[in-house]
Amino acid sequence: MTRRAAPLPTAVLLVGALYCLLPIAWVAMASTKSGSSLFTSFTFAPGGDLLANLRDLSGYGGGLYWRWLLNTALYAGGGAMLSALLSAISGYTLAKFRFAGRDALFNVLLAGVLVPGVTLAIPQYLLLAKVGLTDTYWSVLLPSIVSPYGIYLARIYAAAAVPDSMVEAARTDGAGEFRIFRSVALPMMGPGLVTIFLFQFVAIWNNFLLPFIMLSSDDKFPVTVGLYTLLNQGSTVPALYRLVIVGAALSILPLIALFLSLQRYWRVDLMSGAVKG
Amino acid sequence: MRSPGTRGAAPRGVPYLFLAPAVLLFTLFLVVPVGYAVYLSFRKVQVKGLGLGRGARREVFTGLDNYRSALTDPDLWSGSLRVLAYGALLLPVMLGLALVFALLLDRPGTGLRRFARITIFLPYAVPAVIASLLWGFLYLPAVSPLNDLVSWLNRHGAGLPEPNLLGSGPVFYAVVNIALWGGVGFNMIVLFTALRAIPREIYESARLDGCSEWQIALRIKIPLLFPPLIMTTVFSLIATLQVFSEPMTLRPLTNSISSFWTPLMKIYRDAFARDDIYAAAASSVVIAAVTLVLSFGFLRLVQRQAFGQEQR
């Protein structure tokens, strides 16, 4: 086979990559600009005010921004961790046990994928308000833990990665069912669980409506809701735009780092059902 | 093959115990809220007299009234039609580009493949609110490079009108662009992973028969990509019908986006700005029903695809 140089395909990919980098490059440049040069200097020219911007962002509301980042780590990191564990035990059970009602149960859980998450948020809010849980960390964490999609992925993964013979051997050795799950199945499902963790992390971090509806005190906001409220005030206090921009730049950096370091775990073949059972 | 549980069998209750946490949370945060929304959609508040004092406001059943007003609400209709047009533009462009990029990544001889794969996937890490915020500033006439370009051209006598990407016409495309930016990479990775799972030998024999890379892509790869393409289409469709964060984030930067620009914005407004949770519930049941009808075929498809090989 001859490997010809392919200028056109390379050029198309390059244009696509540049398009995807455009807003990220802009926010990196804009975060170094002062409030006035934001609207006067050339879009992609850097300024010299990065440190001043960072200082002002840190000072806003007594370090509120850092609080938002911590909250985001808690909601997305903690929620995704719990979600991956819950998906693991549920997916393992659905794949490796035969019991009455298994298919019906799975179908009901899977139908949850189709329920538009945003139509849930309002009744969830009203119900949590009845038990006094709105405007608490729980109001954002609890609805994020059960993920029909995660359970679906975990079932495929358990079916493919955990051999029946291993489960049976452990059973013959007299191991308890929960111990079999924890010490035999869970380690084998490891890479798949990282994938589920990442999916759920992005889903929670991306979900704006839920925390937007549930939370009213700004010290409980995730960074998305925090930046949105800052932007909203920006229409009357344009000086805040500078903080919004440097805050946005800072918040996507850790995510990009996480993505690049965990790249090999984006096992999206799970999604397309390409795993050989 | 023997099924697990026939020898050294697990106690019968174990699977139910293991599934109990998921079922409990699923019931509390999915089934009950859906049920409650349906219940609320048949209710309304009746006000007696001036609506003051104890018992002057009480909730009563109202039959299909809320549905009648939802289905005849011009705001809900205009929002729904806008979202349908939005989906009709976004889905083909997004999935088309994702397909082209995936095929190029899988094509031997293309340069920059690793760089492009990572870079095009990167926007998936950026939440819709922050993506809209970045693009929103790039659209502002005082910041936008497009406006810089036009004024540069005008200094050389082009005489073009000053563009406003957040104006009432262009803002529709501005929102489509944000969703396109955020969605292409993820769909590209799904399709690319499916392509990598195809045995390479198929291509080798096609190449020996004199097929060009273009012919291989058109005649072998695209047909094999149908199942993941159908799936990404339906997932994108569900997300499209729920569009909320992007226009909501652009609102502070422009006055061309109304508070009922998409159905979900209207539902949010009804529930929280107007305190009419009953109308909001009815509208959200309607939107959920439309979404369900559109994606039901997909559920069957995915199940056949993914669990065909697992023993029943």
Interface residues (C-beta under 8 A of the other chain):
Chain A: M1 R3 R4 A5 A6 P9 T10 V12 L13 L14 G16 A17 Y19 C20 L21 L22 P23 I24 W26 V27 A30 L38 F39 T40 F42 T43 F44 L86 S87 I89 S90 Y92 T93 L94 A95 K96 F97 R98 F99 R102 D103 L105 V108 L109 L110 A111 G112 V113 L114 V115 P116 G117 V118 T119 L120 I122 P123 Q124 L126 L127 L142 P143 I145 V146 P148 I151 I156 A159 D164 V167 E168 R171 T172 E177 F178 F181 V202 W205 N206 F208 L209 I213 T224 V225 L227 Y228 L231 N232 G234 S235 Y241 V244 I245 A248 S251 I252 L255 I256 L258 F259 L260 Q263 W266 R267 V268 D269 M271 S272 G273 A274 K276 G277
Chain B: M1 R2 S3 P4 G5 R7 G8 A9 A10 P11 R12 V14 P15 Y16 F18 L19 P21 A22 V23 L25 F26 L28 F29 L30 V32 P33 V34 Y36 A37 L40 L97 V100 F101 L104 L105 R107 P108 G109 T110 G111 L112 R113 F115 A116 I118 T119 I120 F121 L122 P123 Y124 A125 V126 P127 A128 V129 I130 A131 L133 L134 W135 F137 L138 L140 A142 V143 S144 P145 D148 W181 V184 G185 I189 V190 T193 A194 R196 A197 E204 R207 E213 P227 P228 M231 I238 L241 Q242 F244 S245 M248 T249 P252 L253 L264 I267 Y268 A271 F272 I277 A280 A281 S284 V285 I287 A288 T291 L292 S295 F296 L299 V302 Q303 Q305 A306 F307 Q309 E310 R312
